[in-house]
Structures are given as structure tokens and as C-alpha cells.
Amino acid sequence: MLAAITATLLLAAAAPQDAELELTNGKILKVRSIKSESYQEVVYTTSSGGESRKDASEVLEVRHDLSAKMLDEYAAAVEAMDGGEFAKASAILDTVLGDDRLLDRTRYAWVKQHALFRKARCQFAMADATGVSATVDALLGEVPDTFFYAPALMLKAQILAISGKDNDAKAVFNQLNGDVSSKGLPERWAREAELGLALLDKSGDAKARERKLAGLAEKNANKFPTVASRANVEVGNVMVETGDYEKAQLFFERIVQGGQADATTMALAYSGLGDCFYYRALAMEDAPKEERKAQFERAALHHLRVITMYKDAIQLVPRSHYFAAQALRQMNSTETATQGNQLAARLRRLYPQSAWWDRLKREWNLR
């Protein structure tokens, strides 16, 4: 099974993209074209030719038809991102953003905000905190009503938090919270900002943090289940941190099976499951060899699931490369060691600036 998954990972290719809306309820709405998109609403042409609209709070993702010749460069950037080639994608997006012949056409006005947001995501994947902040600022300055307004601010806050710039991250979360009232953003983003601020609060012991996060999960359970699921994931992560792997495993499995989590939260839950099995296996030094190997195999499978099925979870994919590679090496077979080395090489190629590559490089004494 591991061999099949790693082969799929290395051979994966991007699929053609047609016009469609992915809704927050999980449904995919096929449309003829998207006429406009902002943080307030998305206007589109239906398959029958009529015009319709959705409140932006109902739309998770907007995907345009990329078949036009003028969109070849942008489509190439999308394909590069799908393949994990973030440096290549970022360079192509710079070319797209410099193409006035394309951007000045009303029909392709949407390209600017999509290209800027995708560039910020590429920079996030490459651990370029300065680049993410600058690109997000450019997006909000040049397209102030962008559909990506709140997701872009979340991206900026998250990269600042990952970079250890907690005060700057708090300022962005507070800005997002204020914009919910001042700009009429969906209430969900105020709840996301509240959760982000809670994760930055390092005061109190693990139990206190667990209770606080559990409270946020309960607060959002009915109206904002995706936010509640995110909070529950973080409760599970605190359990892993304190070594309560059995309880954490049950927590993550409940999220996976619950059906109310978005793709990012599912990725977080599978990552958490991988951590449970990995750290449990490390602690099983006196257990029979096959039992320990089975735990490492389950850890690798869960992290490989993140890599192969949740490529958009760019904050997790480099981390899952690290843990899957470590788990495969710990299984102590020639086949799994080779697979671990392949993942390490992929981590180095796709995420050379990632802290996870630096960590693996040091621990494996690589160059």
C-alpha cells in the first residue's frame, strides 16, 4: 500500500479546470462562466445562460474556465502549484501579473486577484513570510473588494505566527475581526480570528489551553461547524503534546468521521492521526518489532494522505513529508527506506526553505 501511495504521489498530474463554484456545504456548482466575485457576492452565468448570484459566505472556492489561449500562462501556474512546484508557479504568476494585454481586458479582470492570491500561497509554501505579507498587502490595495479578502489576511496571520512574529500575527487577526463589522464580511471570519488569537495565547498550562479550545469548539458547533472542527483539531494537538495519544486518536477520528470539517481541517485531523501513531511508535522501544513497525506504517499512511489528497493545505504538506519520511525510515526495511529517501528528496526539491527540510537535513546529516 505504501508503495502504491508514493507512486501516486510522484506521478500525480493536474486535471483540466472548468468554471465551477465549490460551496461551503461541500457541493460543486457547475456554471457557464463567472462574471464577478467579491467578498460580498459571486455573480455567475448558469449552464442555461441566465444570470445568478451567491452570497460570498456560501462559496468556498471560485474556479474559472482556463481553456482560453490567453490564459495559458495562468493555467501553467495552476498546474505547477498542483504539482508542488511553488517556485516555478510563483515565477509564472509574476509573468501573468506583468501582462497588461491580459489584465486590461474586462473579461479577464478576475485574473489579477487570483494570481496575487496564488502567489501569496506559493510564498507561504516556500516559507517566505516577507513575500506573503507584501503580496497580501498588494492584493488588498489593488483589489480592495477581492473575494480573497479574509483568506488572504488569514494567510498573512498564519505565516507571521509560524515565523514567531506573534504580535504581528495578533494585529492581523484583530484587523480581520474588525473588518467583519466594518466591511460586512461573513461572521465566520470573526470566529476564525478568535480561534487564531486563542492559538497564539501561550499563557496557562496544557489543560487550560485544552479547556479554552474546547469552549470555542462548543461555541461554534451549531452555526459554524467548520470553525468548531478546527478548534477540536487543536484540542487533539494539545493531547498529543501532553502524550495522551489514545484520547487524541479518538478525537481526530471523530472529526474525520463527522462529515462537518472542511478540507483544511480534514488535513489537520489526518496529520494529527499521523502524529499519534508516530509518537506512540517512538515510545514503544520495548515492544515487539512488528507491533512498532505497524504503528510507524499507520503514521506514514496518514501523513501520505495529507500529501496526496490535501495539497492545498500548504502549511501542512512539508511537515507531513518530514513525518512520513521519518516513519518510513524507522520501519527498517530496504523498501521503506528507499521510499523515505524519495520523500526527503521531494521535500528538498519542493520546499527548500521550509523549517521541516532544515530539520530533516540536520537529523539525517544530509547536504
Disulfide bonds with the S-S distance in Angstrom:
none
